[in-house]
Amino acid sequence: MSAVERIAAAPISWGVCEVPGWGVQLEPARVLEEMRALGLHATEAGPEGFLPTDPRAAAALLARGDMALVGAFVPAALHLPGGLAPVRRAAALLAEAGARMLVLSATTGEEGYDAAGALDDAGWTALLEGLDAARELCAEAGVRCALHPHAGTLVERREQVERVLEGSAVELCLDTGHLMVGGADPVALARAAADRVAHVHVKDVDAALAARVAGGELPYSEAVRAGIYRPLGDGDVDVAALVALLEGAGYDGWYVLEQDVMLDAEPPAGGGPVVDVRRSAERMRALLSEVAA
């Protein structure tokens, strides 16, 4: 597979999200059709219920539109009893549907991402053990497991990511946006831990809004509504340096375009999120072509 063929989409770029009250939720038919119209032939699954819950039905739906399923984002409170249940369920479904990446978020156990959690030493021990257990569960199902540092979770800031990398064997989903929101430099992290990067979510970010979230001045959901995520090239992430670094280090996984948005109404045909995703896809193709050349 060539580098430019490793670009995938995600329903969150169309405002489809697992958080209750997260704006208007577009129907799968429209989202998948617009992905295909942009020349994107691979996607993550979106929140539970976006695609059919029967993995064979989900695979058939995607296949009819020449789309492949690359993985799914799975929030799980791994530091709490029963925290592995969603991982076990999702790993089995992904394996049956033919996808090979479970993107794991270490949630606090509360809904939404506006309030970050904190752990004492015992909590950190439980979380690190849970991450390794999740990795083993996924491996048994034939699926890889990558932790996604995420705003409003137990692993969002640079020092928390470093503690995970030092204390567990779980791989990393490098999300350029959430790392910046957590105060980390995504390029520096990729340079320091390229051998742990198994999956990439590509966002561009308004650094001023990210700083307000990191400083506790602005809730994450309000920052999304205000447009914290920008089309690639319009924000403050050095996406070109990141892509060159990862490709040079031998990364051969997916680049999933993600620009979390919140919709107040159904967009008109040809309008709405697809406009920004088109710009990001074009920019990503150009960057990967430059590196390949």
Secondary structure, 3 states (H helix, E strand, C coil): CCHHHHEEECHHHHCCCCCCCCCCCCCHHHHHHHHHHCCCCEEECCCCCCCCCCHHHHHHHHHHCCCEEEEEEEEECCCCCCCCHHHHHHHHHHHHHCCCEEEEEECCCCCCCCCCCCCCHHHHHHHHHHHHHHHHHHHHHCCEEEECCCCCCCCCCHHHHHHHHHHCCCEEEEEHHHHHHCCCCHHHHHHHCHHHEEEEEECEECHHHHHHHHCCCCCHHHHHHCCCEECCCCCCCCHHHHHHHHHHCCCCCCEEECCCCCCCCCCCCCCCHHHHHHHHHHHHHHHHHHHHC
